[in-house]
Amino acid sequence: MATTTATRPTKTDPATTGIDISRPNRKKVEALLNQMLADLTDMTLRTKHAHWNVTGPHFIALHEHFDGLHAVLNGHVDAVAERAAALGGFVPGRLSDAANATRLPEFPDTAREGMVVVKALAEALAQVSNAAREGIETAEDDKDLVTADLLTQVSGDLDKQLYFLESHLR
């Protein structure tokens, strides 16, 4: 009796899917989503870092605001990762993966005072939101309107959160 072994998908050998987007297009969108995942993961963790370390006269308002921002970001982390997986892709979801792939500049070690922290978060959040908006066009070009819609939701939520942060700085 012959024994067959099922092959498992790897980073380079995608999972089979019935999604009717061509494999080359899915690979491009997968790369886009995995980059977004790294940036969102970094942003999520720096928001918690800010939450734990912020000081100053606006401490409690910022401390609580950063928790809300964290919750918004964390929801998008999961949605972006699951979309990459649904496309048959490999999802690098370890902290070290995000640290190695993020495009965000390092959060300043000395940032603790309220408005300094807000400014650092706002600058990074703007970068992530703008990247999501750029990704919408890429996803549309690659015939993946579901990912384009997902990134539209991400950029809309992040723009709103950016507005909240930037309002502190005005």
DSSP file with accessible surface (Angstrom, degrees, kcal/mol):
  #  RESIDUE AA STRUCTURE BP1 BP2  ACC     N-H-->O    O-->H-N    N-H-->O    O-->H-N    TCO  KAPPA ALPHA  PHI   PSI    X-CA   Y-CA   Z-CA
    1    1 A M              0   0  230      0, 0.0     2,-0.2     0, 0.0     0, 0.0   0.000 360.0 360.0 360.0 129.9    0.0    0.0    0.0
    2    2 A A        -     0   0   94      1,-0.0     2,-0.5     0, 0.0     0, 0.0  -0.557 360.0-145.5 -80.3 139.9    1.4    3.4   -1.0
    3    3 A T        -     0   0  132     -2,-0.2     2,-0.4     2,-0.0    -1,-0.0  -0.908  10.9-160.5-105.6 131.7    1.7    6.1    1.6
    4    4 A T        -     0   0  130     -2,-0.5     2,-0.5     2,-0.0     0, 0.0  -0.884   4.4-150.9-110.7 143.9    1.1    9.7    0.7
    5    5 A T        -     0   0  131     -2,-0.4     2,-0.2     0, 0.0    -2,-0.0  -0.964  17.3-128.3-112.7 130.0    2.3   12.6    2.7
    6    6 A A        -     0   0   93     -2,-0.5     2,-0.4     1,-0.1    -2,-0.0  -0.540  23.7-129.9 -72.9 136.8    0.4   15.8    2.6
    7    7 A T        -     0   0  122     -2,-0.2    -1,-0.1     1,-0.0     0, 0.0  -0.732  17.6-143.0 -88.5 140.4    2.6   18.8    1.8
    8    8 A R        -     0   0  208     -2,-0.4     5,-0.1     1,-0.1     7,-0.0  -0.791  23.3-104.7-100.3 145.9    2.3   21.7    4.1
    9    9 A P        -     0   0   75      0, 0.0     2,-0.2     0, 0.0     6,-0.1  -0.341  38.7-169.6 -66.1 149.0    2.6   25.3    2.9
   10   10 A T        -     0   0   72      3,-1.7     5,-0.1    80,-0.0    80,-0.0  -0.659  44.9 -80.4-122.9-174.5    5.8   27.1    3.7
   11   11 A K  S    S+     0   0  137      1,-0.2    79,-0.3    -2,-0.2    -1,-0.0   0.858 134.5  29.3 -57.7 -34.9    6.8   30.7    3.4
   12   12 A T  S    S+     0   0  115      1,-0.2    -1,-0.2    77,-0.1    77,-0.0   0.630 114.0  65.1-102.1 -16.0    7.4   30.2   -0.3
   13   13 A D  S    S-     0   0   73     -5,-0.1    -3,-1.7    76,-0.0    -1,-0.2  -0.872  83.3-146.9-109.2  98.2    4.9   27.5   -1.0
   14   14 A P        -     0   0   33      0, 0.0    75,-0.2     0, 0.0     2,-0.1  -0.184  17.7-102.0 -69.6 157.9    1.5   29.1   -0.4
   15   15 A A        -     0   0   36     73,-2.0     2,-0.2    70,-0.1    -7,-0.1  -0.410  44.6-100.5 -69.3 150.9   -1.6   27.3    0.9
   16   16 A T        +     0   0  147     -2,-0.1     2,-0.3     2,-0.0    72,-0.1  -0.514  48.2 175.7 -72.8 141.3   -4.2   26.3   -1.6
   17   17 A T        -     0   0   43     -2,-0.2    70,-0.1     2,-0.1    69,-0.0  -0.991  38.9-139.5-146.2 151.2   -7.2   28.7   -1.8
   18   18 A G        +     0   0   82     -2,-0.3     2,-0.2     2,-0.0    69,-0.1   0.383  64.3 124.3 -88.3   2.4  -10.3   29.0   -3.9
   19   19 A I        -     0   0   51     67,-0.2     2,-0.3     1,-0.1    -2,-0.1  -0.482  62.2-138.6 -65.0 127.8   -9.9   32.8   -4.0
   20   20 A D        +     0   0  157     -2,-0.2     2,-0.4     2,-0.0    -1,-0.1   0.018  63.8 116.0 -88.8  33.6   -9.8   33.7   -7.7
   21   21 A I  S    S-     0   0   17     -2,-0.3     5,-0.1     1,-0.1   122,-0.1  -0.838  77.0-101.8 -96.3 134.9   -7.0   36.3   -7.6
   22   22 A S     >  -     0   0   60     -2,-0.4     4,-2.8     1,-0.1     5,-0.2  -0.166  26.5-118.0 -57.6 149.5   -3.9   35.2   -9.5
   23   23 A R  H  > S+     0   0   51      1,-0.2     4,-2.7     2,-0.2     5,-0.2   0.900 113.8  53.2 -58.1 -43.4   -1.0   33.8   -7.5
   24   24 A P  H  > S+     0   0   84      0, 0.0     4,-1.7     0, 0.0    -1,-0.2   0.924 112.2  45.5 -59.8 -39.6    1.4   36.6   -8.6
   25   25 A N  H  > S+     0   0   31      2,-0.2     4,-2.4     1,-0.2    -2,-0.2   0.908 111.8  51.5 -68.2 -41.6   -1.2   39.3   -7.5
   26   26 A R  H  X S+     0   0   26     -4,-2.8     4,-3.0     1,-0.2    -1,-0.2   0.896 107.5  53.8 -62.1 -37.4   -1.8   37.5   -4.2
   27   27 A K  H  X S+     0   0  102     -4,-2.7     4,-2.3    -5,-0.2    -1,-0.2   0.910 109.1  48.2 -63.6 -40.7    1.9   37.4   -3.6
   28   28 A K  H  X S+     0   0  114     -4,-1.7     4,-2.1     2,-0.2    -2,-0.2   0.934 115.0  44.4 -64.4 -44.3    2.2   41.2   -4.1
   29   29 A V  H  X S+     0   0    0     -4,-2.4     4,-3.1     2,-0.2     5,-0.2   0.896 110.3  55.6 -68.6 -38.2   -0.8   41.8   -1.8
   30   30 A E  H  X S+     0   0   21     -4,-3.0     4,-2.8    -5,-0.2     5,-0.2   0.931 108.4  48.2 -58.1 -45.2    0.6   39.3    0.8
   31   31 A A  H  X S+     0   0   62     -4,-2.3     4,-2.1     2,-0.2    -1,-0.2   0.919 112.3  49.5 -62.1 -42.7    3.9   41.3    0.9
   32   32 A L  H  X S+     0   0   32     -4,-2.1     4,-2.4     1,-0.2    -2,-0.2   0.936 112.9  46.7 -60.7 -46.4    1.9   44.5    1.3
   33   33 A L  H  X S+     0   0    0     -4,-3.1     4,-2.8     1,-0.2    -2,-0.2   0.897 110.7  51.6 -65.6 -40.5   -0.2   43.0    4.1
   34   34 A N  H  X S+     0   0   27     -4,-2.8     4,-2.1     2,-0.2    -1,-0.2   0.878 110.4  49.1 -67.3 -33.8    2.8   41.5    5.9
   35   35 A Q  H  X S+     0   0   53     -4,-2.1     4,-2.3    -5,-0.2    -2,-0.2   0.927 111.9  48.6 -67.4 -43.0    4.6   44.9    5.8
   36   36 A M  H  X S+     0   0    1     -4,-2.4     4,-3.0     1,-0.2     5,-0.2   0.904 108.8  54.9 -62.5 -38.8    1.4   46.6    7.2
   37   37 A L  H  X S+     0   0    7     -4,-2.8     4,-2.6     2,-0.2     5,-0.2   0.923 108.0  48.5 -60.8 -44.2    1.3   43.9    9.9
   38   38 A A  H  X S+     0   0    6     -4,-2.1     4,-2.4     2,-0.2    -2,-0.2   0.938 114.5  45.2 -61.7 -45.4    4.9   44.7   11.0
   39   39 A D  H  X S+     0   0    1     -4,-2.3     4,-2.7     2,-0.2    -2,-0.2   0.910 114.7  47.6 -66.8 -41.8    4.1   48.4   11.1
   40   40 A L  H  X S+     0   0    0     -4,-3.0     4,-2.7     2,-0.2    -1,-0.2   0.892 111.6  50.7 -66.3 -39.3    0.8   48.0   12.9
   41   41 A T  H  X S+     0   0   30     -4,-2.6     4,-2.4    -5,-0.2     5,-0.2   0.936 112.2  47.0 -63.4 -45.3    2.4   45.6   15.4
   42   42 A D  H  X S+     0   0   30     -4,-2.4     4,-2.7    -5,-0.2     5,-0.2   0.941 113.4  48.7 -60.2 -45.8    5.1   48.1   16.1
   43   43 A M  H  X S+     0   0    0     -4,-2.7     4,-1.8     1,-0.2    -2,-0.2   0.898 109.8  52.6 -63.5 -39.1    2.6   50.9   16.4
   44   44 A T  H  X S+     0   0    7     -4,-2.7     4,-1.6     1,-0.2    -1,-0.2   0.935 112.6  43.9 -61.6 -45.9    0.5   48.8   18.8
   45   45 A L  H  X S+     0   0   77     -4,-2.4     4,-2.5     1,-0.2    -2,-0.2   0.884 110.9  52.7 -72.0 -35.6    3.4   48.1   21.1
   46   46 A R  H  X S+     0   0   16     -4,-2.7     4,-2.5     1,-0.2    -1,-0.2   0.844 105.7  56.8 -69.9 -26.8    4.7   51.7   21.1
   47   47 A T  H  X S+     0   0    0     -4,-1.8     4,-2.4    -5,-0.2    -1,-0.2   0.918 108.7  45.4 -67.0 -41.1    1.2   52.8   22.1
   48   48 A K  H  X S+     0   0   43     -4,-1.6     4,-2.3     2,-0.2    -2,-0.2   0.909 110.8  54.3 -65.8 -40.4    1.4   50.5   25.1
   49   49 A H  H  X S+     0   0   71     -4,-2.5     4,-1.5     1,-0.2    -2,-0.2   0.933 110.5  46.1 -56.9 -45.7    4.9   51.8   25.8
   50   50 A A  H  X S+     0   0    1     -4,-2.5     4,-2.1     1,-0.2    -2,-0.2   0.916 109.6  54.9 -64.1 -42.0    3.6   55.3   25.7
   51   51 A H  H  < S+     0   0   12     -4,-2.4    -1,-0.2     1,-0.2    -2,-0.2   0.894 112.6  42.7 -57.4 -42.7    0.7   54.3   28.0
   52   52 A W  H  < S+     0   0  170     -4,-2.3    -1,-0.2     1,-0.2    -2,-0.2   0.752 124.0  34.0 -76.5 -26.1    3.1   52.9   30.6
   53   53 A N  H  < S+     0   0   49     -4,-1.5    -2,-0.2    -3,-0.2    -1,-0.2   0.529  80.5 119.7-113.7  -8.4    5.6   55.7   30.5
   54   54 A V     <  +     0   0    4     -4,-2.1     2,-0.3    -5,-0.1    59,-0.2  -0.305  36.7 177.3 -63.6 144.4    3.8   59.0   29.8
   55   55 A T  B     +a  113   0A  53     57,-2.6    59,-2.0     7,-0.0     3,-0.2  -0.879  23.5  72.2-136.1 170.8    4.1   61.7   32.5
   56   56 A G  S >  S-     0   0   35     -2,-0.3     3,-1.9    57,-0.2     4,-0.2  -0.505  91.0 -46.5 114.6-178.8    2.9   65.3   33.1
   57   57 A P  T 3  S+     0   0  120      0, 0.0     3,-0.2     0, 0.0    -1,-0.2   0.705 132.9  49.0 -66.0 -19.2   -0.2   67.3   33.8
   58   58 A H  T 3> S+     0   0  100     -3,-0.2     4,-2.6     1,-0.2     5,-0.3   0.130  76.6 124.6-103.2  19.7   -2.3   65.4   31.2
   59   59 A F  H <> S+     0   0   80     -3,-1.9     4,-3.4     1,-0.2     5,-0.2   0.900  70.6  42.9 -49.0 -58.5   -1.2   62.0   32.4
   60   60 A I  H  > S+     0   0   96      1,-0.2     4,-2.4     2,-0.2     5,-0.3   0.918 115.1  49.1 -65.3 -38.9   -4.6   60.4   33.1
   61   61 A A  H  > S+     0   0   52      2,-0.2     4,-2.3     1,-0.2    -1,-0.2   0.936 118.0  40.6 -63.6 -44.4   -6.2   61.7   29.9
   62   62 A L  H  X S+     0   0    0     -4,-2.6     4,-3.0     2,-0.2     5,-0.2   0.916 111.9  55.8 -70.6 -42.8   -3.3   60.5   27.8
   63   63 A H  H  X S+     0   0   46     -4,-3.4     4,-1.1    -5,-0.3    -2,-0.2   0.935 114.6  39.9 -53.8 -47.9   -2.9   57.2   29.7
   64   64 A E  H  X S+     0   0  123     -4,-2.4     4,-1.6    -5,-0.2    -1,-0.2   0.881 113.3  54.5 -71.7 -38.4   -6.5   56.4   29.0
   65   65 A H  H  X S+     0   0   39     -4,-2.3     4,-2.4    -5,-0.3    -2,-0.2   0.915 104.4  54.6 -61.9 -41.8   -6.4   57.7   25.4
   66   66 A F  H  X S+     0   0    0     -4,-3.0     4,-2.5     1,-0.2    -1,-0.2   0.838 103.6  56.1 -63.9 -31.2   -3.4   55.5   24.6
   67   67 A D  H  X S+     0   0   63     -4,-1.1     4,-2.1    -5,-0.2    -1,-0.2   0.917 108.2  47.8 -64.5 -41.7   -5.4   52.4   25.8
   68   68 A G  H  X S+     0   0   38     -4,-1.6     4,-2.0     2,-0.2    -2,-0.2   0.914 111.6  49.6 -64.5 -41.6   -8.2   53.3   23.3
   69   69 A L  H  X S+     0   0    0     -4,-2.4     4,-2.6     1,-0.2     5,-0.2   0.919 108.6  53.9 -62.2 -42.1   -5.6   53.8   20.5
   70   70 A H  H  X S+     0   0   37     -4,-2.5     4,-2.9     1,-0.2    -1,-0.2   0.916 106.9  51.3 -58.3 -44.1   -4.1   50.4   21.4
   71   71 A A  H  X S+     0   0   64     -4,-2.1     4,-1.9     2,-0.2    -1,-0.2   0.916 110.2  48.7 -62.6 -41.8   -7.5   48.7   21.1
   72   72 A V  H  X S+     0   0   41     -4,-2.0     4,-1.4     1,-0.2    -2,-0.2   0.950 115.0  44.7 -62.2 -49.0   -8.1   50.2   17.6
   73   73 A L  H  X S+     0   0    0     -4,-2.6     4,-2.1     1,-0.2     3,-0.2   0.916 109.5  55.5 -62.3 -43.7   -4.6   49.2   16.4
   74   74 A N  H  X S+     0   0   84     -4,-2.9     4,-1.7     1,-0.2    -1,-0.2   0.875 104.3  54.0 -61.6 -38.0   -4.8   45.7   17.9
   75   75 A G  H  X S+     0   0   44     -4,-1.9     4,-1.9     1,-0.2    -1,-0.2   0.890 109.2  48.4 -62.4 -38.0   -8.1   45.0   16.0
   76   76 A H  H  X S+     0   0   16     -4,-1.4     4,-2.7    -3,-0.2     5,-0.3   0.838 103.3  61.3 -73.5 -31.4   -6.4   45.9   12.7
   77   77 A V  H  X S+     0   0   23     -4,-2.1     4,-2.3     1,-0.2     5,-0.2   0.956 108.5  43.7 -56.2 -49.8   -3.4   43.7   13.4
   78   78 A D  H  X S+     0   0   88     -4,-1.7     4,-2.6     1,-0.2     5,-0.2   0.926 113.8  49.6 -64.8 -44.1   -5.6   40.7   13.6
   79   79 A A  H  X S+     0   0   33     -4,-1.9     4,-1.9     1,-0.2    -1,-0.2   0.913 112.5  47.1 -63.5 -42.0   -7.7   41.6   10.5
   80   80 A V  H  X S+     0   0    0     -4,-2.7     4,-2.1     2,-0.2    -1,-0.2   0.930 113.4  48.2 -66.3 -44.5   -4.6   42.3    8.4
   81   81 A A  H  X S+     0   0   18     -4,-2.3     4,-2.2    -5,-0.3    -2,-0.2   0.926 111.4  50.0 -62.4 -43.3   -2.9   39.0    9.4
   82   82 A E  H  X S+     0   0  118     -4,-2.6     4,-2.5     1,-0.2    -1,-0.2   0.857 107.9  53.5 -67.5 -32.3   -6.0   37.0    8.7
   83   83 A R  H  X S+     0   0   35     -4,-1.9     4,-1.7    -5,-0.2    -1,-0.2   0.929 108.3  49.8 -67.5 -41.9   -6.4   38.5    5.3
   84   84 A A  H  <>S+     0   0    0     -4,-2.1     5,-2.2     1,-0.2    -2,-0.2   0.924 113.2  47.1 -60.7 -41.4   -2.8   37.6    4.4
   85   85 A A  H ><5S+     0   0   52     -4,-2.2     3,-2.1     1,-0.2    -2,-0.2   0.912 107.5  56.0 -66.5 -40.3   -3.5   34.0    5.6
   86   86 A A  H 3<5S+     0   0   47     -4,-2.5   -67,-0.2     1,-0.3    -1,-0.2   0.839 101.4  58.0 -61.9 -31.4   -6.8   33.9    3.7
   87   87 A L  T 3<5S-     0   0    0     -4,-1.7    -1,-0.3    -5,-0.1    -2,-0.2   0.454 126.8-102.1 -77.5   0.4   -4.9   34.7    0.5
   88   88 A G  T < 5S+     0   0    3     -3,-2.1   -73,-2.0     1,-0.2    -3,-0.2   0.529  78.0 139.2  92.7   7.6   -2.8   31.6    1.1
   89   89 A G      < -     0   0   14     -5,-2.2     2,-0.4    -6,-0.2    -1,-0.2  -0.292  58.1-109.1 -87.1 167.1    0.2   33.5    2.5
   90   90 A F        -     0   0   81    -79,-0.3    -1,-0.1    -2,-0.1   -56,-0.1  -0.803  28.8-148.5 -90.3 135.1    2.6   33.0    5.3
   91   91 A V        -     0   0   41     -2,-0.4     2,-1.3   -54,-0.0   -10,-0.0  -0.903   1.9-152.2-112.3 105.8    2.1   35.4    8.2
   92   92 A P        +     0   0   36      0, 0.0    -2,-0.0     0, 0.0   -11,-0.0  -0.641  30.1 162.9 -76.5  96.6    5.2   36.3   10.1
   93   93 A G        +     0   0   63     -2,-1.3     2,-0.2     4,-0.1   -12,-0.0   0.267  26.5 111.9-107.8  13.0    3.6   37.1   13.4
   94   94 A R  S  > S-     0   0  154      1,-0.1     4,-1.9     4,-0.0     3,-0.3  -0.525  74.6-118.7 -85.0 155.5    6.4   37.0   16.0
   95   95 A L  H  > S+     0   0  114      1,-0.2     4,-2.8     2,-0.2     5,-0.2   0.906 116.8  54.6 -56.4 -41.3    7.6   40.1   17.8
   96   96 A S  H  > S+     0   0   63      1,-0.2     4,-2.2     2,-0.2    -1,-0.2   0.861 104.3  54.8 -63.8 -33.8   11.0   39.6   16.2
   97   97 A D  H  > S+     0   0   27     -3,-0.3     4,-1.4     2,-0.2    -1,-0.2   0.936 110.9  44.4 -63.1 -45.9    9.4   39.5   12.7
   98   98 A A  H  X S+     0   0    6     -4,-1.9     4,-2.3     1,-0.2     3,-0.3   0.918 112.3  52.2 -64.2 -43.0    7.8   42.9   13.4
   99   99 A A  H  < S+     0   0   67     -4,-2.8    -1,-0.2     1,-0.2    -2,-0.2   0.887 112.7  45.3 -62.2 -36.8   10.9   44.4   14.9
  100  100 A N  H  < S+     0   0  140     -4,-2.2    -1,-0.2    -5,-0.2    -2,-0.2   0.752 121.4  36.9 -77.6 -23.3   13.0   43.3   11.8
  101  101 A A  H  < S+     0   0   42     -4,-1.4    -2,-0.2    -3,-0.3    -1,-0.2   0.628  82.7 117.3-107.5 -15.2   10.4   44.5    9.2
  102  102 A T     <  -     0   0   33     -4,-2.3   -66,-0.1   -64,-0.2   -63,-0.1  -0.185  47.2-157.9 -59.6 145.0    8.9   47.7   10.6
  103  103 A R        +     0   0  110    -68,-0.2    -1,-0.1     2,-0.1   -64,-0.0   0.431  59.8 109.8 -96.1  -3.1    9.5   50.9    8.7
  104  104 A L  S    S-     0   0   12      1,-0.1     3,-0.1    23,-0.0    20,-0.1  -0.511  73.9-114.8 -78.2 141.0    8.8   53.1   11.7
  105  105 A P        -     0   0   83      0, 0.0    -1,-0.1     0, 0.0    -2,-0.1  -0.347  48.7 -81.0 -67.3 155.2   11.7   55.0   13.2
  106  106 A E        -     0   0  165      1,-0.1     3,-0.0    -2,-0.0     0, 0.0  -0.268  47.3-109.6 -57.5 137.4   12.7   54.0   16.8
  107  107 A F        -     0   0   15      1,-0.1    -1,-0.1    -3,-0.1     2,-0.1  -0.542  46.5 -98.4 -66.5 132.9   10.5   55.5   19.5
  108  108 A P    >   -     0   0   55      0, 0.0     3,-1.4     0, 0.0    -1,-0.1  -0.334  24.7-143.6 -61.0 128.2   12.6   58.1   21.3
  109  109 A D  T 3  S+     0   0  145      1,-0.3    -2,-0.1    -2,-0.1    -3,-0.0   0.807  99.2  49.6 -58.6 -32.7   14.1   56.6   24.6
  110  110 A T  T 3  S+     0   0  131      2,-0.0     2,-0.8     3,-0.0     3,-0.4   0.457  78.9 116.9 -91.8  -0.4   13.7   59.9   26.4
  111  111 A A    <   +     0   0    2     -3,-1.4   -58,-0.1     1,-0.2     3,-0.1  -0.579  26.4 118.7 -75.5 109.9   10.1   60.6   25.4
  112  112 A R        +     0   0  126     -2,-0.8   -57,-2.6   -58,-0.1    -1,-0.2   0.511  40.5  97.4-135.8 -36.3    8.0   60.6   28.6
  113  113 A E  B >> S-a   55   0A  83     -3,-0.4     4,-2.3   -59,-0.2     3,-0.8  -0.403  83.9-112.4 -66.2 137.0    6.5   64.1   28.9
  114  114 A G  H 3> S+     0   0    2    -59,-2.0     4,-2.5     1,-0.3     5,-0.2   0.810 110.0  39.0 -38.5 -60.4    2.9   64.1   27.6
  115  115 A M  H 3> S+     0   0   46      1,-0.2     4,-2.4     2,-0.2    -1,-0.3   0.811 113.6  55.7 -72.8 -25.9    3.2   66.2   24.5
  116  116 A V  H <> S+     0   0   74     -3,-0.8     4,-2.2     2,-0.2    -1,-0.2   0.922 111.4  45.1 -67.0 -42.0    6.6   64.8   23.5
  117  117 A V  H  X S+     0   0    1     -4,-2.3     4,-2.7     2,-0.2     5,-0.2   0.933 112.1  51.5 -65.8 -45.1    5.0   61.3   23.6
  118  118 A V  H  X S+     0   0    0     -4,-2.5     4,-2.9    -5,-0.2    -2,-0.2   0.927 110.1  49.6 -58.8 -44.2    1.9   62.5   21.7
  119  119 A K  H  X S+     0   0  107     -4,-2.4     4,-2.5     2,-0.2    -1,-0.2   0.929 111.0  48.9 -62.8 -43.7    4.1   64.0   19.0
  120  120 A A  H  X S+     0   0   11     -4,-2.2     4,-1.8     1,-0.2    -1,-0.2   0.919 114.6  45.3 -63.5 -42.1    6.2   60.8   18.6
  121  121 A L  H  X S+     0   0    0     -4,-2.7     4,-3.0     2,-0.2     5,-0.2   0.918 111.8  52.2 -66.9 -42.3    3.0   58.7   18.4
  122  122 A A  H  X S+     0   0    5     -4,-2.9     4,-2.5    -5,-0.2    -2,-0.2   0.916 108.9  49.8 -61.6 -43.2    1.4   61.1   15.9
  123  123 A E  H  X S+     0   0  111     -4,-2.5     4,-1.5     1,-0.2    -1,-0.2   0.923 115.2  43.3 -63.2 -43.1    4.3   61.0   13.6
  124  124 A A  H  X S+     0   0    3     -4,-1.8     4,-2.1    -5,-0.2    -2,-0.2   0.917 113.0  51.8 -69.2 -42.1    4.5   57.2   13.6
  125  125 A L  H  X S+     0   0    0     -4,-3.0     4,-2.8     1,-0.2     5,-0.2   0.895 106.6  54.2 -63.5 -38.7    0.7   56.9   13.2
  126  126 A A  H  X S+     0   0   21     -4,-2.5     4,-2.7    -5,-0.2    -1,-0.2   0.915 107.3  51.7 -60.3 -40.6    0.7   59.2   10.2
  127  127 A Q  H  X S+     0   0   74     -4,-1.5     4,-2.0     2,-0.2    -2,-0.2   0.922 112.2  45.1 -63.5 -43.0    3.3   57.0    8.5
  128  128 A V  H  X S+     0   0    0     -4,-2.1     4,-2.2     2,-0.2    -2,-0.2   0.928 113.9  48.9 -68.5 -42.8    1.2   53.9    9.1
  129  129 A S  H  X S+     0   0    0     -4,-2.8     4,-2.1     1,-0.2    -2,-0.2   0.921 111.6  49.2 -63.8 -42.0   -2.0   55.5    8.0
  130  130 A N  H  X S+     0   0   74     -4,-2.7     4,-2.2    -5,-0.2    -1,-0.2   0.895 109.6  52.2 -65.0 -37.0   -0.4   56.9    4.8
  131  131 A A  H  X S+     0   0   10     -4,-2.0     4,-2.1    -5,-0.2    -1,-0.2   0.896 107.5  52.3 -66.0 -38.5    1.1   53.5    4.0
  132  132 A A  H  X S+     0   0    0     -4,-2.2     4,-1.3     2,-0.2    -2,-0.2   0.928 108.7  50.7 -62.1 -42.2   -2.4   51.9    4.4
  133  133 A R  H  X S+     0   0   92     -4,-2.1     4,-1.0     1,-0.2     3,-0.4   0.912 109.8  49.6 -63.9 -40.2   -3.7   54.5    1.9
  134  134 A E  H  X S+     0   0  131     -4,-2.2     4,-1.5     1,-0.2     3,-0.3   0.880 106.5  57.6 -63.8 -36.3   -0.9   53.7   -0.6
  135  135 A G  H  X S+     0   0    1     -4,-2.1     4,-2.9     1,-0.2    -1,-0.2   0.782  93.9  66.5 -65.9 -27.4   -1.8   50.0   -0.2
  136  136 A I  H  X S+     0   0   23     -4,-1.3     4,-2.5    -3,-0.4    -1,-0.2   0.949 103.2  45.6 -58.3 -47.7   -5.3   50.6   -1.3
  137  137 A E  H  X S+     0   0  127     -4,-1.0     4,-2.7    -3,-0.3    -1,-0.2   0.910 112.3  50.9 -64.0 -42.1   -4.2   51.5   -4.7
  138  138 A T  H  X S+     0   0   57     -4,-1.5     4,-1.7     1,-0.2    -1,-0.2   0.936 111.1  48.2 -60.3 -46.6   -1.8   48.5   -4.9
  139  139 A A  H  <>S+     0   0    0     -4,-2.9     5,-2.9     1,-0.2    -2,-0.2   0.910 112.0  49.4 -62.5 -41.6   -4.5   46.1   -3.8
  140  140 A E  H ><5S+     0   0   95     -4,-2.5     3,-1.8     1,-0.2    -1,-0.2   0.924 109.0  52.0 -63.5 -43.2   -6.9   47.6   -6.4
  141  141 A D  H 3<5S+     0   0  103     -4,-2.7    -1,-0.2     1,-0.3    -2,-0.2   0.825 109.4  50.9 -60.9 -31.5   -4.3   47.3   -9.2
  142  142 A D  T 3<5S-     0   0   11     -4,-1.7    -1,-0.3    -5,-0.2    -2,-0.2   0.170 119.1-111.4 -94.0  16.4   -3.8   43.6   -8.2
  143  143 A K  T < 5S+     0   0  154     -3,-1.8     2,-0.6     1,-0.2    -3,-0.2   0.760  77.6 129.7  64.0  30.1   -7.6   43.0   -8.4
  144  144 A D     >< +     0   0    1     -5,-2.9     4,-1.9    -6,-0.2    -1,-0.2  -0.742  20.7 164.3-115.6  83.7   -8.0   42.4   -4.6
  145  145 A L  H  > S+     0   0  118     -2,-0.6     4,-2.4     1,-0.2    -1,-0.2   0.749  72.6  62.2 -73.2 -23.7  -10.9   44.7   -3.7
  146  146 A V  H  > S+     0   0   87      2,-0.2     4,-2.5     1,-0.2    -1,-0.2   0.946 107.8  42.9 -66.1 -45.8  -11.4   42.9   -0.4
  147  147 A T  H  > S+     0   0    0      2,-0.2     4,-2.9     1,-0.2     5,-0.2   0.910 112.1  54.5 -65.9 -38.9   -7.9   44.0    0.8
  148  148 A A  H  X S+     0   0    4     -4,-1.9     4,-1.9     1,-0.2    -2,-0.2   0.927 110.3  46.9 -59.3 -42.1   -8.5   47.5   -0.7
  149  149 A D  H  X S+     0   0   88     -4,-2.4     4,-2.2     2,-0.2    -2,-0.2   0.917 111.0  51.3 -65.8 -43.2  -11.6   47.7    1.5
  150  150 A L  H  X S+     0   0   21     -4,-2.5     4,-2.4     1,-0.2    -2,-0.2   0.935 111.5  46.9 -58.2 -46.7   -9.8   46.4    4.5
  151  151 A L  H  X S+     0   0    0     -4,-2.9     4,-2.9     1,-0.2    -1,-0.2   0.820 107.3  57.5 -69.7 -27.9   -7.0   49.0    4.1
  152  152 A T  H  X S+     0   0   67     -4,-1.9     4,-2.4    -5,-0.2    -1,-0.2   0.927 108.8  46.4 -64.2 -43.0   -9.7   51.7    3.5
  153  153 A Q  H  X S+     0   0   99     -4,-2.2     4,-2.5     2,-0.2     5,-0.2   0.921 113.0  49.9 -63.3 -44.0  -11.1   50.8    7.0
  154  154 A V  H  X S+     0   0    0     -4,-2.4     4,-2.8     1,-0.2     5,-0.2   0.957 112.8  45.1 -59.9 -51.6   -7.6   50.8    8.5
  155  155 A S  H  X S+     0   0    9     -4,-2.9     4,-2.7     1,-0.2     5,-0.2   0.894 112.3  52.3 -65.1 -36.4   -6.7   54.2    7.1
  156  156 A G  H  X S+     0   0   38     -4,-2.4     4,-1.9    -5,-0.2    -1,-0.2   0.942 113.0  43.8 -62.9 -46.0  -10.0   55.7    8.1
  157  157 A D  H  X S+     0   0   72     -4,-2.5     4,-2.2     1,-0.2    -2,-0.2   0.905 115.5  48.1 -64.7 -41.8   -9.6   54.5   11.7
  158  158 A L  H  X S+     0   0    0     -4,-2.8     4,-2.7    -5,-0.2    -2,-0.2   0.885 108.5  54.0 -69.6 -36.7   -6.0   55.6   11.8
  159  159 A D  H  X S+     0   0   59     -4,-2.7     4,-2.4    -5,-0.2    -1,-0.2   0.910 109.2  49.4 -60.4 -41.4   -6.8   59.0   10.4
  160  160 A K  H  X S+     0   0  119     -4,-1.9     4,-1.9     2,-0.2    -2,-0.2   0.936 112.3  46.9 -63.5 -43.7   -9.4   59.5   13.1
  161  161 A Q  H  X S+     0   0   20     -4,-2.2     4,-2.1     1,-0.2    -2,-0.2   0.876 110.4  53.4 -66.4 -36.1   -6.9   58.5   15.8
  162  162 A L  H  X S+     0   0   16     -4,-2.7     4,-3.3     2,-0.2     5,-0.3   0.914 105.4  54.2 -64.2 -41.0   -4.3   60.8   14.2
  163  163 A Y  H  X S+     0   0  132     -4,-2.4     4,-2.0     1,-0.2    -2,-0.2   0.917 107.6  50.7 -57.6 -43.9   -6.8   63.6   14.4
  164  164 A F  H  X S+     0   0   70     -4,-1.9     4,-0.8     2,-0.2    -1,-0.2   0.925 114.2  43.6 -61.6 -43.6   -7.2   62.9   18.1
  165  165 A L  H >X S+     0   0    0     -4,-2.1     3,-1.0     1,-0.2     4,-0.6   0.943 113.2  49.9 -66.9 -48.0   -3.5   63.0   18.7
  166  166 A E  H >X S+     0   0   71     -4,-3.3     3,-0.9     1,-0.3     4,-0.6   0.818 100.5  65.4 -64.9 -27.7   -2.8   66.0   16.6
  167  167 A S  H >< S+     0   0   48     -4,-2.0     3,-0.7    -5,-0.3    -1,-0.3   0.833  96.7  57.0 -63.9 -30.0   -5.5   67.9   18.4
  168  168 A H  H << S+     0   0   72     -3,-1.0    -1,-0.3    -4,-0.8    -2,-0.2   0.783 105.9  51.3 -66.4 -27.6   -3.4   67.7   21.6
  169  169 A L  H <<        0   0   72     -3,-0.9    -1,-0.2    -4,-0.6    -2,-0.2   0.514 360.0 360.0 -91.3  -5.7   -0.6   69.4   19.8
  170  170 A R    <<        0   0  201     -3,-0.7    -3,-0.0    -4,-0.6     0, 0.0  -0.492 360.0 360.0 -85.7 360.0   -2.5   72.4   18.4
